[in-house]
Amino acid sequence: MIEDAARTGFTQIALAGTAITCRFGYLNSDGVPADAPAEPTVSVVDLAGDPVTVGSVTSPATEGDEAPIYEATISAGNAPSGPDQLTVTWTTDGVAHVRTIDVVGGFLFSVADARRRKGNRHVTKVYDDDIVQGRMVVESEALELLERSMTPRARKVTVEAPCGSRPLILPDTDVRTLRKVTVTAGSSSEVYTAGQIADLHVDRAGIVTRLDSTVWSSTARATVTVIYDYGLTHPPQEIVQAALRRLDYWLREDVSLLPEFASGYTMPDTGFTYRFGGSSMSTGDLAVDRIYDRYRRRPVPIA
């Protein structure tokens, strides 16, 4: 799973304040893993566009004829100390390959949590690295289905500036802090000072309201770029248990005769008849879906 994530560009998830290993697997024009045409170089920037120091590129040994996975490590001292999002650019033979790393303030569960949970029978059969990679899949799935984050994260968005001093709506709920605000009109940009940001109030629904009488921009077609932290401080215990259940599903090696999204079946004389529950916004596991539905983002009416 580590190799697949490195080759496909699946968003990596890392913990703030810890060493982060950036991984890259080259695919040739046919989409087949292969040696890179030239030794890759790597550069990393954070949400603010500031460079992040990263170590030298290495290529750990692989088994048999497997194509290499290239790695470069960001030390704990150089890694973001809080939630952030890193853009990692691998360049080989003049072609850039971009990867994203979400640096979070916490995980839905730890490797130890996964090993301790009763009922996670498939977890006992795998290595810690498999659990870490499985956790990335589970967390990404939960983020998509819940449409909100159960742990601290950061994001950078650019939206159209509201008319006058009307509220600005961010795409996330549970917004914690506005870190940087930039208003751009044409070729000119204004980066808000700490005092100007203090005059903005953001609620849990992600609605930013001006506390002063200042307009966002006196020019039409302006945009506002915001870097902000969002997500819950700690995930609810129900969510943790649901996520651990999903981990066991993703790590299983055996294949059930019951289809993935079937909630049950009957066995008439003519053969199996399956019952299906859920929708595209579900995991297909009714026990998990009931929990996720209780915490899913709800529409917020705007006056």
C-alpha positions as CSV (number, residue, x, y, z in Angstrom):
1,M,0.0,0.0,0.0
2,I,2.9,2.4,0.7
3,E,4.2,1.9,-2.9
4,D,0.7,2.4,-4.4
5,A,0.2,5.7,-2.5
6,A,3.6,6.9,-3.6
7,R,2.9,6.2,-7.2
8,T,-0.7,7.3,-7.5
9,G,-0.3,10.6,-5.7
10,F,-2.8,9.7,-3.0
11,T,-2.7,12.5,-0.4
12,Q,-0.3,11.6,2.4
13,I,-1.3,12.4,6.0
14,A,1.4,13.3,8.6
15,L,1.4,14.5,12.2
16,A,2.6,18.0,12.9
17,G,5.9,18.3,14.7
18,T,7.2,14.9,13.6
19,A,9.6,13.8,10.9
20,I,7.8,13.4,7.5
21,T,9.0,11.1,4.8
22,C,8.0,12.2,1.3
23,R,7.6,9.3,-1.2
24,F,7.5,9.2,-4.9
25,G,7.1,6.3,-7.4
26,Y,7.6,7.0,-11.1
27,L,5.1,5.7,-13.7
28,N,6.0,5.5,-17.3
29,S,3.8,6.6,-20.2
30,D,1.8,3.3,-20.0
31,G,1.1,3.9,-16.3
32,V,3.5,1.1,-15.3
33,P,6.0,1.5,-12.3
34,A,9.5,2.1,-13.6
35,D,12.8,3.6,-12.8
36,A,12.7,7.4,-13.2
37,P,14.5,8.6,-16.4
38,A,16.8,10.7,-14.2
39,E,17.5,10.9,-10.5
40,P,14.6,13.0,-9.1
41,T,15.1,16.2,-7.2
42,V,12.5,17.4,-4.6
43,S,11.3,20.7,-3.2
44,V,8.6,21.4,-0.6
45,V,6.6,24.5,0.2
46,D,3.9,25.1,2.9
47,L,0.5,26.8,2.6
48,A,2.0,30.2,2.8
49,G,4.4,29.4,0.0
50,D,7.5,29.3,2.2
51,P,10.1,26.7,1.4
52,V,10.5,23.7,3.8
53,T,13.9,22.2,4.2
54,V,14.0,18.5,3.1
55,G,16.8,16.0,3.1
56,S,18.5,14.3,0.2
57,V,16.7,11.9,-2.1
58,T,17.3,8.2,-1.4
59,S,16.0,5.0,-3.0
60,P,15.7,2.2,-0.5
61,A,16.2,-1.3,-1.8
62,T,13.1,-3.0,-3.3
63,E,12.3,-6.7,-3.6
64,G,12.9,-8.5,-6.9
65,D,12.2,-6.5,-10.0
66,E,10.1,-3.9,-8.3
67,A,10.6,-0.3,-9.5
68,P,12.1,2.0,-6.8
69,I,10.3,4.3,-4.5
70,Y,12.2,7.5,-4.0
71,E,12.2,9.1,-0.5
72,A,13.3,12.4,1.1
73,T,12.8,13.2,4.8
74,I,11.7,16.4,6.5
75,S,13.2,16.4,10.0
76,A,11.0,17.0,13.0
77,G,12.7,20.3,13.5
78,N,11.9,21.5,10.0
79,A,8.4,20.0,9.8
80,P,5.4,22.3,10.5
81,S,4.7,22.5,14.2
82,G,0.9,22.8,13.6
83,P,-1.6,21.9,10.9
84,D,-0.4,22.8,7.4
85,Q,-0.5,21.4,3.9
86,L,2.7,20.7,2.0
87,T,3.2,20.8,-1.7
88,V,5.9,18.4,-2.7
89,T,7.3,18.7,-6.2
90,W,9.4,15.8,-7.6
91,T,11.2,16.7,-10.8
92,T,12.8,14.1,-13.1
93,D,14.0,14.7,-16.7
94,G,12.5,18.2,-16.6
95,V,9.0,17.0,-15.7
96,A,7.4,18.0,-12.4
97,H,5.2,15.5,-10.4
98,V,3.3,17.2,-7.6
99,R,2.2,15.4,-4.4
100,T,0.3,16.8,-1.4
101,I,0.9,16.1,2.3
102,D,-1.8,17.0,4.8
103,V,-0.1,17.9,8.1
104,V,-2.7,17.3,10.8
105,G,-2.8,18.1,14.5
106,G,-3.9,14.5,15.4
107,F,-5.1,11.2,13.9
108,L,-8.5,9.5,14.3
109,F,-6.6,6.7,16.1
110,S,-3.1,5.5,16.8
111,V,-1.4,2.3,15.8
112,A,-1.7,1.2,19.4
113,D,-5.4,1.9,19.4
114,A,-5.8,-0.3,16.3
115,R,-3.9,-3.1,17.9
116,R,-5.8,-2.9,21.2
117,R,-9.3,-2.8,19.7
118,K,-11.1,-6.1,20.1
119,G,-12.7,-7.3,16.9
120,N,-10.0,-6.0,14.6
121,R,-8.9,-9.5,13.7
122,H,-7.1,-8.4,10.5
123,V,-5.0,-5.8,12.2
124,T,-3.1,-8.5,14.1
125,K,-1.8,-9.9,10.8
126,V,-0.1,-6.8,9.4
127,Y,2.9,-4.6,10.1
128,D,2.7,-1.1,11.6
129,D,3.4,0.5,8.2
130,D,0.3,-1.3,6.8
131,I,-1.8,0.2,9.6
132,V,-0.4,3.7,9.0
133,Q,-1.3,3.4,5.3
134,G,-4.7,2.0,6.1
135,R,-5.3,4.9,8.4
136,M,-4.7,7.3,5.5
137,V,-7.4,5.6,3.5
138,V,-9.8,5.6,6.5
139,E,-9.2,9.3,7.3
140,S,-9.6,10.4,3.7
141,E,-12.8,8.4,3.4
142,A,-14.2,9.9,6.7
143,L,-13.2,13.4,5.6
144,E,-15.1,13.0,2.3
145,L,-18.2,11.4,3.8
146,L,-18.5,13.6,6.8
147,E,-17.7,16.8,4.8
148,R,-15.9,18.0,7.9
149,S,-12.7,17.2,9.8
150,M,-12.6,15.4,13.1
151,T,-9.0,16.5,13.7
152,P,-7.1,19.8,13.3
153,R,-6.2,20.6,9.7
154,A,-5.3,23.6,7.6
155,R,-6.4,24.8,4.2
156,K,-5.8,27.6,1.7
157,V,-8.7,28.8,-0.4
158,T,-9.4,31.6,-2.8
159,V,-13.0,32.9,-3.1
160,E,-14.7,35.8,-4.8
161,A,-14.8,38.9,-2.6
162,P,-18.3,39.5,-1.2
163,C,-20.0,42.8,-2.1
164,G,-19.3,45.6,0.4
165,S,-18.9,44.2,3.9
166,R,-21.2,41.1,3.5
167,P,-20.0,37.9,5.1
168,L,-17.5,35.6,3.4
169,I,-18.3,31.9,3.4
170,L,-15.5,29.4,3.7
171,P,-15.9,25.8,2.4
172,D,-15.3,24.2,5.8
173,T,-17.0,24.1,9.2
174,D,-15.4,24.0,12.6
175,V,-13.0,26.8,11.6
176,R,-10.6,27.5,14.4
177,T,-8.3,30.3,13.3
178,L,-7.8,32.7,10.4
179,R,-4.0,32.7,9.8
180,K,-3.6,34.8,6.7
181,V,-6.0,36.9,4.6
182,T,-5.0,38.5,1.2
183,V,-7.4,40.6,-0.9
184,T,-6.4,40.8,-4.6
185,A,-7.9,43.1,-7.1
186,G,-6.2,43.1,-10.5
187,S,-2.5,43.3,-10.1
188,S,-2.6,44.7,-6.6
189,S,-2.8,42.7,-3.3
190,E,-3.3,43.6,0.3
191,V,-2.1,41.3,3.0
192,Y,-4.1,41.8,6.2
193,T,-2.3,42.8,9.4
194,A,-2.9,41.0,12.7
195,G,-5.1,43.9,13.6
196,Q,-7.2,43.6,10.5
197,I,-7.6,39.9,11.0
198,A,-8.7,40.6,14.6
199,D,-11.6,42.6,13.1
200,L,-12.9,39.5,11.4
201,H,-15.1,37.1,13.2
202,V,-15.4,33.5,12.0
203,D,-18.0,31.1,13.4
204,R,-18.0,27.3,13.5
205,A,-20.0,27.3,10.3
206,G,-17.1,29.0,8.4
207,I,-18.9,32.3,8.0
208,V,-16.5,35.3,8.2
209,T,-18.1,38.5,9.4
210,R,-16.5,41.9,9.4
211,L,-16.7,43.7,12.8
212,D,-15.8,47.0,11.3
213,S,-17.5,49.0,8.5
214,T,-14.7,48.3,6.0
215,V,-15.6,46.8,2.6
216,W,-13.7,43.8,1.3
217,S,-12.7,45.7,-1.9
218,S,-13.7,48.8,-3.6
219,T,-13.0,47.2,-7.0
220,A,-15.2,44.7,-8.8
221,R,-13.9,41.1,-9.4
222,A,-11.7,41.0,-6.4
223,T,-10.7,37.8,-4.7
224,V,-10.0,36.8,-1.1
225,T,-7.3,34.2,-0.3
226,V,-7.6,32.8,3.2
227,I,-5.3,30.3,5.1
228,Y,-7.1,28.9,8.1
229,D,-7.1,26.1,10.6
230,Y,-10.3,24.0,11.0
231,G,-11.5,20.7,12.5
232,L,-12.3,19.4,16.0
233,T,-9.6,19.3,18.6
234,H,-10.2,15.6,19.3
235,P,-12.5,13.1,17.5
236,P,-15.5,11.9,19.3
237,Q,-15.1,8.3,20.6
238,E,-17.9,7.1,18.4
239,I,-16.0,8.3,15.4
240,V,-12.8,6.6,16.6
241,Q,-14.6,3.2,16.9
242,A,-16.2,3.6,13.5
243,A,-12.9,4.5,12.0
244,L,-11.2,1.4,13.6
245,R,-14.0,-0.8,12.2
246,R,-13.3,0.7,8.7
247,L,-9.5,0.0,9.2
248,D,-10.2,-3.7,9.7
249,Y,-12.3,-3.7,6.5
250,W,-9.5,-2.1,4.4
251,L,-6.8,-4.4,5.8
252,R,-8.7,-7.7,5.4
253,E,-7.2,-10.3,3.1
254,D,-10.1,-12.6,2.8
255,V,-13.0,-11.9,0.5
256,S,-16.5,-12.3,1.7
257,L,-19.2,-13.9,-0.6
258,L,-21.5,-11.1,0.6
259,P,-21.0,-8.0,-1.6
260,E,-19.3,-5.0,0.0
261,F,-22.4,-2.8,0.1
262,A,-25.0,-5.5,1.0
263,S,-26.7,-5.0,4.3
264,G,-28.1,-8.6,4.3
265,Y,-29.5,-11.3,2.1
266,T,-32.2,-14.0,1.8
267,M,-31.7,-17.4,0.2
268,P,-34.9,-18.4,-1.7
269,D,-35.0,-21.5,-3.8
270,T,-33.8,-19.7,-6.9
271,G,-30.6,-18.4,-5.3
272,F,-29.3,-15.4,-3.2
273,T,-31.2,-12.1,-3.0
274,Y,-29.1,-9.2,-1.6
275,R,-30.4,-6.1,0.3
276,F,-28.4,-2.9,-0.2
277,G,-28.4,0.1,2.1
278,G,-26.8,3.5,2.0
279,S,-25.9,5.8,-0.9
280,S,-22.9,7.3,-2.6
281,M,-22.4,9.1,0.7
282,S,-22.0,5.9,2.7
283,T,-19.4,3.2,3.4
284,G,-22.0,0.4,2.9
285,D,-21.4,-0.7,6.5
286,L,-24.6,0.3,8.3
287,A,-23.1,0.3,11.8
288,V,-20.4,2.9,10.6
289,D,-22.9,4.8,8.5
290,R,-25.3,5.4,11.4
291,I,-22.4,7.0,13.4
292,Y,-21.0,9.0,10.5
293,D,-24.5,10.3,9.7
294,R,-24.8,11.7,13.2
295,Y,-21.7,13.8,12.7
296,R,-22.1,14.7,9.1
297,R,-22.0,18.3,8.1
298,R,-25.5,19.9,7.9
299,P,-26.5,22.9,5.8
300,V,-26.4,26.2,7.7
301,P,-29.1,28.7,7.0
302,I,-27.8,32.1,6.2
303,A,-29.9,35.1,7.0
